[in-house]
Structures are given as structure tokens and as C-alpha cells.
Amino acid sequence: MREAVGLSLLYVVFTAASATLRHFKIGTVDPMLALILLAGATPMAVVGSHYATVLPNNVLEIAFALLAIGATATYLGRGRGKDEAPAKSFSRPDAIPRYRHILLRRRRVKNEELFFTVNIFSGLLLGGCLGIVAGLLGIGGGWLLVPMLVLVMRIPIRIAVGTSLLAILGPAVAGAATHWKFGNFDLKISIPLILAGIIGAQIGAILVARIPSIWLERLLVFLLIVASIYMLGQGLKFL
């Protein structure tokens, strides 16, 4: 499991970097939001990676499953058709309250201009959680960060997807470096996976701009359910 964690983080570094470049061109990345998330995530990724080397494998697998189940339940609990609510609610900048810790942001995706707010404190907190998850479980954390950005910070889902890719780069690099230190890598296995991931990341980034938001949400929920069932089964098998 620890070797898989290290390999996963290395994979995330390259695929996220590839996808981020494409999302920048599309306009679905908010650099300021990503910077805030990175400030909270990067140092905590080192902490998570350290504990990943001492915790039993089944504990890591069960933790992954519980996080996936929680994210799925949160998504399903908010009901259908609400993924576009943040973009519609903040379509006018004068309708948004102004505070020092809340930033007004604007992004243009194709022909649509989106206004939304970024709470600095919430961003740092979510970033810290992202870093721990990335280092501890060896995953980018985007699957957990995207629903939290939408539900907690009310970020439009397309912006949440693109920005999360940039945000996970920091903790992924920090976590991968820590796992490299502990020897949790096999470069012969890593190289073909990374090459395939880079190609897939480009295709996925293009599809994000074309697929309706509600279908993006459904796809994420499906993947979360599959991952949680598999990892929970693996973790409970060794109890």
C-alpha cells in the first residue's frame, strides 16, 4: 500500500500539471483561489506523508473509503440540478457583499462570465485538509476538493474542477518527495503510467468544457462509489 501511495502521488504530479495547462487555456482555473489552497495544503502534505509510513495499510484503505463515502453522501444529499447555483447566484458583482477576507473573482469560460467569491479562511482550511489527504492516502484529493469547493465555498463546478488540479500540485509534489525519501517508488512502473496519464489528462480537460455540469457531477459520484466499495472491502479483509 505504501508503494502504491508513493506511485500515486508521482502520477498525480504529472497528470495534474498536464491537465492544468489545458484548463488555463479554457479559462477554468482561478490562480488566486489555487494559491490560497496551496498555502494550506503543501505543508500538511508532508505531515500526511509521514503518517502514511507508520500507519497500517488497512487503516489507510478504510480511511480512503470513509472519505469517499462522505464526499458521495454530501453530493447526493444536496439534490439534483443545483450544481449551477453558484454561477447563477453571483452573475452580478454588485450583488456580492464585500469583506477583507472575501475576494471577488471573475472568470470567463467560453462566452459565459462567472462572478464568485473566495473566502480566504475557508480556502486555507480546505487546503490543509487536501494536503493531509494527499500525503496520507496518496491521492490528489481533487475528488474530495471539488465537492467541497462547490458546497462550502460555492465555487462554480467548472472553476472548481480546473482550479483543484492546480491546487493539488503543491501537496502532490511535497508528498511525492517525502515518499521518495522513504523509497516508496518503482520508476519502471511509474513511467508508462505517467505517460498514459498525461494523455488522458489532456482529453479529460477538453471534455470538462463540453460536458454539461450535471453529468460531471454524476460521473464523479459514480467513481467515488466504486472507489469506496473497493477500498472498504480491501481494508476490512485484513481486520
C-alpha positions in Angstrom: 0.0 0.0 0.0 2.8 2.5 0.9 4.5 1.9 -2.5 1.1 2.5 -4.2 0.7 5.7 -2.3 4.1 7.0 -3.5 3.5 5.9 -7.1 0.0 7.5 -7.0 1.4 10.9 -5.8 4.1 10.8 -8.6 1.4 10.1 -11.1 -0.8 12.9 -9.8 2.1 15.4 -10.2 2.5 14.8 -13.9 -1.2 14.3 -14.8 -2.3 17.4 -12.8 0.4 19.5 -14.4 -0.7 18.4 -17.9 -4.4 19.0 -17.2 -3.7 22.4 -15.6 -2.1 23.7 -18.7 -5.2 22.8 -20.7 -7.6 24.3 -18.2 -5.7 27.5 -18.2 -6.3 27.8 -21.9 -10.0 27.1 -21.4 -10.3 29.6 -18.6 -11.4 27.2 -15.8 -8.5 27.9 -13.4 -8.6 30.7 -10.8 -4.9 31.3 -9.8 -5.8 33.3 -6.7 -8.0 30.5 -5.3 -5.4 27.9 -6.1 -2.7 29.9 -4.3 -4.8 30.1 -1.2 -5.5 26.3 -1.3 -1.8 25.6 -1.9 -0.8 27.7 1.1 -2.8 25.5 3.3 -2.2 22.2 1.5 1.5 22.0 0.8 2.9 21.9 4.4 0.1 19.5 5.5 1.0 17.1 2.7 4.4 16.4 4.4 2.6 15.6 7.6 0.2 13.2 5.9 3.1 11.5 4.1 4.9 11.0 7.3 2.0 9.2 9.0 1.4 7.1 5.9 4.7 5.4 6.6 3.8 4.3 10.1 0.0 3.6 9.9 -1.1 0.0 8.9 -2.2 -0.5 5.3 -5.8 -1.5 6.2 -6.2 1.8 8.2 -5.2 3.8 5.2 -7.6 1.8 2.9 -10.5 2.2 5.4 -9.8 5.9 5.7 -9.8 6.4 2.0 -13.2 4.5 1.8 -14.8 6.6 4.5 -13.7 9.9 2.9 -15.1 8.7 -0.4 -18.4 7.7 1.2 -18.6 11.1 3.0 -18.0 13.0 -0.2 -20.6 10.9 -2.1 -23.2 11.4 0.6 -22.6 15.1 0.6 -23.1 15.3 -3.1 -26.2 13.2 -3.2 -27.6 15.0 -0.2 -27.7 18.4 -1.9 -30.2 17.2 -4.5 -30.2 17.3 -8.3 -29.7 20.2 -10.6 -28.0 22.5 -8.1 -24.5 22.4 -9.5 -25.0 25.6 -11.5 -26.4 27.6 -8.5 -23.2 29.4 -7.6 -22.7 30.7 -11.1 -26.3 32.0 -11.4 -26.3 33.4 -7.9 -23.2 35.5 -8.5 -23.9 36.7 -12.0 -23.6 40.3 -11.0 -20.6 41.7 -9.0 -22.7 44.4 -7.2 -24.8 41.6 -5.6 -21.8 40.2 -3.7 -21.0 41.5 -0.1 -17.5 42.9 0.4 -15.3 41.9 3.3 -11.5 42.0 3.6 -11.2 38.2 3.9 -13.6 37.6 1.0 -12.3 38.2 -2.6 -14.5 38.9 -5.6 -13.4 36.8 -8.5 -14.4 36.7 -12.2 -13.6 34.1 -14.8 -14.7 33.8 -18.4 -15.4 30.3 -19.7 -16.2 30.4 -23.4 -18.9 33.0 -23.8 -20.0 32.9 -20.1 -18.7 35.3 -17.5 -18.8 34.0 -13.9 -18.6 36.0 -10.7 -18.0 34.3 -7.4 -16.4 34.9 -4.1 -13.4 33.3 -2.4 -13.3 33.2 1.4 -9.6 33.2 2.4 -10.1 31.4 5.7 -12.3 28.7 4.2 -9.7 28.2 1.4 -6.8 27.7 3.8 -8.8 25.2 5.9 -9.9 23.2 2.8 -6.3 23.4 1.5 -5.0 21.9 4.8 -7.5 19.0 4.6 -6.4 18.5 1.0 -2.8 18.3 1.9 -3.3 15.7 4.7 -5.5 13.5 2.3 -2.9 13.8 -0.5 0.0 12.8 1.7 -1.7 10.2 3.8 -3.7 8.3 1.1 -1.5 9.0 -1.9 -4.3 10.7 -4.0 -4.5 14.1 -5.5 -7.6 14.9 -3.4 -9.4 16.6 -6.3 -12.3 14.2 -5.9 -12.7 15.5 -2.4 -11.8 19.1 -3.0 -14.2 19.7 -5.9 -17.4 18.9 -4.0 -16.1 20.9 -1.0 -15.3 23.9 -3.2 -18.8 23.7 -4.7 -20.7 23.1 -1.4 -18.7 25.0 1.1 -17.2 27.9 -0.9 -19.9 28.0 -3.6 -17.4 27.9 -6.5 -18.9 27.1 -9.9 -18.2 23.5 -10.7 -16.2 24.1 -13.8 -13.9 26.5 -12.0 -13.7 24.0 -9.1 -12.5 21.3 -11.4 -9.9 23.3 -13.1 -8.6 25.1 -10.0 -8.4 21.9 -8.0 -5.9 20.5 -10.5 -3.5 23.4 -9.9 -4.1 23.2 -6.1 -3.2 19.5 -5.8 0.2 20.1 -7.5 1.7 21.5 -4.3 0.8 18.8 -1.9 1.4 16.1 -4.5 5.0 17.3 -5.1 5.6 17.6 -1.3 4.1 14.2 -0.6 5.9 12.5 -3.5 9.2 14.0 -2.3 8.6 12.6 1.1 7.7 9.1 -0.2 10.8 9.3 -2.4 12.9 9.8 0.7 11.4 6.6 2.2 12.0 4.7 -1.0 8.3 4.2 -1.9 8.8 4.3 -5.7 9.3 2.0 -8.6 10.3 4.1 -11.6 9.9 1.2 -14.1 6.2 1.1 -13.3 5.8 4.8 -12.9 6.9 5.9 -16.4 4.3 4.1 -18.6 1.5 5.1 -16.1 2.7 8.7 -16.2 2.8 8.9 -20.0 -0.7 7.4 -20.2 -2.0 9.8 -17.5 -0.7 12.9 -19.3 -2.5 12.0 -22.5 -5.7 11.2 -20.6 -5.5 14.4 -18.6 -5.5 16.4 -21.9 -8.6 14.6 -23.1 -10.4 15.0 -19.8 -9.7 18.7 -19.6 -11.2 19.2 -23.1 -14.3 17.2 -22.1 -14.8 19.2 -19.0 -15.6 22.3 -21.1 -18.1 20.4 -23.2 -19.9 18.0 -20.9 -22.9 19.5 -19.0 -22.1 20.2 -15.4 -24.8 17.8 -14.1 -23.1 14.9 -15.9 -19.7 15.9 -14.5 -21.2 15.6 -11.0 -22.8 12.2 -11.8 -19.5 10.9 -13.1 -17.7 12.0 -10.0 -20.3 10.3 -7.8 -20.1 7.1 -9.7 -16.3 7.0 -9.4 -16.5 7.8 -5.7 -18.9 4.9 -5.1 -16.7 2.4 -7.0 -13.6 3.5 -5.2 -15.2 3.5 -1.7 -16.6 0.0 -2.2 -13.3 -1.4 -3.4 -11.1 0.2 -0.7 -13.5 -0.6 2.1 -13.5 -4.2 1.1 -9.7 -4.3 0.9 -9.4 -2.7 4.3 -11.9 -4.9 6.1 -10.4 -8.0 4.6 -7.4 -7.7 6.8 -9.1 -6.9 10.1 
